[in-house]
Amino acid sequence: MHSFKKFLPLAGAAAFALIASGASAQTAADYSKYSQWPAPHAQGQNVNGMHIFLFAGLKSHGPGAHDYPFWLDTWSKLLTEHGAVVDGALSFPSQAQLDKADVVVIYKGDAGYMTPEQRAMLQNYVKRGGGLVTLHDSLCGPDPADMATLVGAGKKHGETNYTWTATLDYNAVDKDNPIIKGMPMEVYDEAFYNMTFAPDIHPILTVTMPDTPSARRGGGVGKTVPQMWTWEHTVPGGTAPARAFVWMQGHMVDSLEDPAIRQVLMRGIAWAAKKPENTLTDYVPPPPRRTAQRP
């Protein structure tokens, strides 16, 4: 007599074998023991590197612009190659992820929109001295004054408050700041001019707004406004000073892929994490392990 098992589809045969052996699916209680086991590290990962969480969003503009998922993919690899331990998501970080992070880097449109619970989590993270980095319109939301308490500035969603894409000429306010070494002084990107600032940010680069149709509509033409800054502050009730690094450009994918700008942003990330500015840019990975050769 032939066994009917050979006529089952592969998945069905596997299920039959599981039942026949007396095995059962793992329960949550069974899985709890695995939480004590260290997860394997990514190949080549510097396990002692700074912990960076990348908070991205869904793509919101046409080709070549606001490609947050592409950034999450490319920068998670880039930062890992430069010695960081990287985590990230297209959703707000969990409490466990915030607890591990030295710095949270946000590239997500209108990240100022948070639930009360998320806002409390992020404020507590800053209170304990956690670093924040925002790129482009990540500091946009319903309450710019509130966002300014976290990263030094905020902009209100829905206002005509942009140049659209244009050639931007930077003015170096702090030209000796090591973060901007090698920074291009001209970029083709987007700038913002109606901002709510904390009183004690440290501007590094400003832009005098060019004459574009949207800048005329919003009354921004000729305004000189910080577009890159650092901010070190202590939140009331906080236990340690917190740092924020902000760059208002990044509308275009090309800006974030520019090798010189990447170096600047990595130095800003390291600064916000309270590490030496060259921690990521000058990281030298260990030589690859030599495999035994057959005789």
Residue, then its C-alpha position, 0 to 999 in steps of 0.5 A: m500500500h502506498s503512503f498518501k503523504k507523497f501526494l500532499p503538497l510540500a506545505g501540507a506534508a510539513a504540516f502532517a509531519l508536525i502533527a505526526s511527531g506530536a509537535s505544536a506551535q510555540t506559544a508566547a510563553d515558549y518564546s519568552k525564553y528567547s528574549q535572553w538570547p543575544a541576537p546575531h550581529a550584522q556581518g561587519q558591524n561594530v558592536n561597540g559603535m554609537h546607537i542610531f535610530l533612523f525614523a523615516g516616513l513614506k515617500s510624499h513627493g515625485p521622483g527624486a524628492h522626499d524619498y524617505p524610504f530610500w534614505l532609510d535603506t541607504w543610510s542604514k547601510l552607510l552608517t553601519e559601514h561607518g561603525a554605527v549600530v543602526d536601527g530604524a523604521l517607518s513608524f515612531p520608535s518604541q520605548a525599547q528603541l529609544d532606550k537604546a539610542d544615542v541619537v535619533v535621526i528623523y527624515k519624515g515629513d511633518a514629524g511634529y504630528m505626534t500622539p500625546e504618548q509619542r510626544a511624552m516618550l520623545q520628551n523623556y528621551v530628550k530629558r535624559g540627554g538623548g540626541l536628535v537630528t532632523l532633516h528638511d521638513s521633519l520639524c514641521g507640524p501643528d505647533p512650531a513652538d513645541m517642536a522648537t523645545l525639542v530641536g531648536a526650531g519648528k515650522k507650521h504645517g500648511e503655510t506658504n513657507y518655502t522657496w521650492t527648488a532653487t539654487l541656495d547660496y550658504n552664508a557660513v556664520d560659523k565657518d570654523n565649525p568642524i561639522i561643515k568641513g568640505m560643505p558645498m556652499e551652493v546647493y540646488d534644494e529647498a529652503f524655509y523662511n518662516m520659523t519659530f526659533a528657540p532663543d539660544i540656537h547656534p547657527i552654522l549656515t544661513v541662506t538669504m532667500p532667493d526670489t522664487p514664486s513661492a518665496r514671493r507669495g510667502g513674503g520670504v524673498g531677501k530674508t536671511v534665515p538659519q538653515m543649519w544649526t546646533w543646539e545644546h540645552t537642558v529640558p526642565g526636569g531633565t537629568a542631562p543636557a541634550r543636543a540637536f543638529v538640524w539641516m533644513q535641506g534634503h528635499m532632493v535625493d541628490s543632496l543626501e547622496d552628495p559625498a561631501i554633504r554626507q560627511v557633514l551630516m555624519r559629523g552632525i549626527a556624531w555631535a548630537a550623540k555626544k561623540p567626537e565629530n569624526t567618529l563616523t567619518d574617520y571610522v576604519p573597519p577592522p580587516p576582514r577575517r582570513t579564512a583558512q586555506r586548504p593545503 
